[in-house]
Amino acid sequence: MKWIITLLITLLIVLQAKLWLGDGSIAEVHQLGNTVALQQQKNKITQERNMALEAEVKDLKKGLDAVEERARSELGMIKITRETFYQIVERKSPETK
């Protein structure tokens, strides 16, 4: 009878060790859950960025308004008709000759 109790206690210790320290332990599962949550956040941010880029590409392919807006903001271009171009030239101060 004593050997059965010893066997059961040993089995309990082995199973508890496996649960807390082995592969698939509680700590490892918790760490993997945190890693999955972090990766899901990264995926969501990347997906939103991809959707914005996709919308911009569609807009650039579809119409000229987006192309015109980009030309104005990034290249400083103007329309030939209905617009007047003014260039402001700053004078150099005598101290910085």
C-alpha positions in Angstrom: 0.0 0.0 0.0 2.9 2.3 0.8 4.4 1.8 -2.7 1.1 2.9 -4.3 1.0 6.1 -2.4 4.7 6.7 -3.2 3.9 6.0 -6.9 0.9 8.4 -6.9 2.9 11.2 -5.2 5.8 10.7 -7.7 3.3 10.8 -10.6 1.8 13.9 -9.2 5.2 15.6 -8.9 6.1 14.7 -12.5 2.9 15.9 -13.9 3.1 19.2 -11.9 6.7 19.7 -13.1 5.5 19.1 -16.7 2.7 21.6 -16.2 4.9 24.4 -14.7 8.3 23.8 -16.3 8.0 21.7 -19.5 7.1 22.3 -23.1 3.6 23.8 -23.2 3.9 25.0 -19.7 1.6 27.7 -18.3 4.4 30.3 -18.5 5.2 29.4 -22.1 1.5 29.6 -23.1 1.2 33.0 -21.4 4.3 34.3 -23.2 3.0 33.0 -26.5 -0.4 34.7 -25.9 1.4 38.0 -25.3 3.4 37.5 -28.5 0.3 36.8 -30.5 -1.4 39.9 -29.2 1.6 42.0 -30.1 1.7 40.6 -33.6 -2.0 41.2 -34.1 -1.5 44.8 -33.2 1.3 45.1 -35.7 -0.8 43.4 -38.3 -3.7 45.8 -37.7 -1.4 48.8 -38.1 0.2 47.4 -41.3 -3.2 46.5 -42.7 -4.5 50.1 -42.1 -1.3 51.5 -43.8 -1.8 49.1 -46.7 -5.4 50.2 -47.1 -4.4 53.8 -47.2 -1.7 53.2 -49.7 -4.2 51.1 -51.8 -6.7 54.0 -51.8 -4.0 56.4 -52.8 -2.9 54.2 -55.7 -6.4 53.8 -56.9 -6.9 57.6 -56.7 -3.7 58.2 -58.6 -4.7 55.7 -61.3 -8.3 56.9 -61.5 -8.3 60.6 -61.6 -6.1 63.6 -62.2 -7.1 65.4 -59.1 -4.7 63.4 -56.9 -1.9 63.8 -59.4 -2.5 67.6 -59.6 -2.6 67.8 -55.8 0.7 65.9 -55.5 2.3 68.1 -58.2 1.3 71.3 -56.3 2.3 70.2 -52.9 5.5 68.3 -53.6 6.8 70.0 -56.8 5.3 73.5 -56.4 3.7 73.4 -59.8 0.8 75.6 -60.9 -1.9 75.5 -63.6 -1.1 77.5 -66.7 -4.7 78.9 -66.9 -6.5 80.9 -64.2 -3.5 81.2 -61.9 -0.9 83.8 -61.5 2.5 82.8 -60.3 4.2 85.2 -57.8 7.8 84.6 -56.7 8.9 86.4 -53.6 12.6 87.1 -53.5 14.0 88.0 -50.1 16.7 90.7 -50.0 20.0 89.8 -48.6 20.9 91.9 -45.6 24.1 93.8 -45.8 25.5 91.8 -42.9 25.4 88.5 -44.8 27.2 89.4 -48.0 
